[in-house]
Amino acid sequence: MNLSHQINEAFATRQMPELVADTSRPHISDREDAESVSHLSREKLDWSLLQKHADALYAMTPAAFRYYLPRFMVVAMEPSDITPLFVSPILQMLDAGPDESYWSDRFRHFWLGMTVAEYEAVKAWLVFMASSDDFGLDDIVLARCFDTVDLLCRAGDV
């Protein structure tokens, strides 16, 4: 099974939520980005749209985040001469710290409670991103992100 297929299969049961943009957040660029993609199914999101609205994941509801996350990961794997800006929110969130006590409530709402298959798909994606020199991403950050996902997966087993 290729990685795109693994990611799509892992998140296949996630349905598009009615509310995509978190309206409790200030009406600044990340919320505008989320609102810009909110009317589209994840399959319709392409590289240029995600690059233009790179901060959308920051201002989504947790359900919307889990619905759109796989598309952000799959599109990021496409060859490009430009670093995909839209992976920054994923990496910044996952660089939350090596201990659950460091995790914010917002982080917990977004990342806790995923399925083992979803966590495994995120970990496989992080390994892919780290194994390619095409993206210009920091290997240390990617390793910390991997460790965080591993911790999330174990926290879900408790």
N, C-alpha and C positions, 0 to 999 in steps of 0.2 A: 504494500500500500504506500503510495507516495504521500508526502507530508501535507500537501493541500487537501487531499482526500481525507487524511486522518483528522485534520482540523475541522473540516466541514462536517464530517460524520460525528465528531465529538459534540459539536454544538447544534446538530441538526434539529433537535427538539425545541430549541429556543424560538419562541414566537415574537414577532414584532409587537412591542407594547404600544398601548394607546398614547402614553406620555413618554416622549423621548428626552426632551430637554428638561433639566431640573430647574423648575421655575423659582425655586427658593434661592438660587444663585444670582448674583448681580448680573445685570444685563450688559455684559462686556463681551469681548471677542470670543471667549470659549463658549459662552452660551449662544452667541450668534452662530458659531460654527455648528453646534449641536442642532440648533433650529434649522440650519441650512440643509442638513442631511435627514432631518426627521420625517420628511414626507416620502423618502425613498426606501425601498426594501434594500437589504444589505447587498444583494446580488447586483444592484445597479450602481454601487459605489465603485469608482475606478481610481486609478493612480492620481490623475490630475485633480479630481474632486477632493480626494482625501488630502492631497498635498495643500490644496487651497484652504481646506477646513481642518487643518492638522490638530487643533486643540479640541475637537468635538467630543472626544471621549471624556475629557475633564468635566464637562457640564451635562452629562447624560444621567438619567436615573440608573440605579443599579440594574434593573431589568433591561434597559436599552443598552447599557454597557455590555452586558453578557450576550445580547443579540448581535450587536455590531462588531464586537471584538474579533471574531474569527475572520471577518472580511478584511479588517485592518491588517491582520497577520498574513493572510494569503496574498493580498495585494503588495505588501512590503517585500515579499520574496521575488517579485518580478524584477528582472535585470533592469538596471538604470544607472546612468552616470551621476545621478543626484541622490544624496542620502535621503531616505524617506522621513520627512519631518514628523509624519503622523505616527511613527513608532515611539516618539519621545514620551507621550503620556503613559504608554504601557510600561516603558522602562523606568520612568520616574516613579510611577506608583509602586512597581515591584521592587524598587530599591528602598524598601520601607524599613529594613533593619533585620538583623539576625535573630531577633527575639520578639515574640508576640506582644510583649509589653510596650514595644515601640509603635505598634500599629494604631493608627487613628480609627475612630468609629467609621469615618467615611471609607477608609481603606477596607475595613472589615465588611461593610455593606456591599462593596463592589466585588471583593475577591473570595470571601468565605462562602462555603455552601455550593461550590461548583462540584461537578461529578469528577470522579477519578479520571475518566477519559478526557474531560476538558483540561484538567491539570496536566495530564500526560501530553496532551497536544500542545499546550503552552510551553512545557519543558522542551519538547522536541523542536518547537519553533525557535526557542532561545539557543539551542545547540546549533541549529541551522544558521542562525544569524551570526553566532560566534565563529562558525567554521568558514565563513565567507569574508574575504577581504573587501568585497564590493561595497559594503555598507558603511565602513568607517566608524563602527561602534566600538566602544571601550570594552575589552574582554573582561576586565575586573567588574564593571557594572553588570554585564551579562551574567557573570558567575554569581554575583550577589542576588540578582533577579532569580536565577535558577534555584538557589538555596531558599529564597523566599517562597517560591512556588512549591518546593518540596515540603517546606514547613506548613504551608496552607493545606496541602494534601494530607499531611499527618494530622493537622488540627481538625480536619473534617472527619477523620476516622475515630476521633475520641467520642 
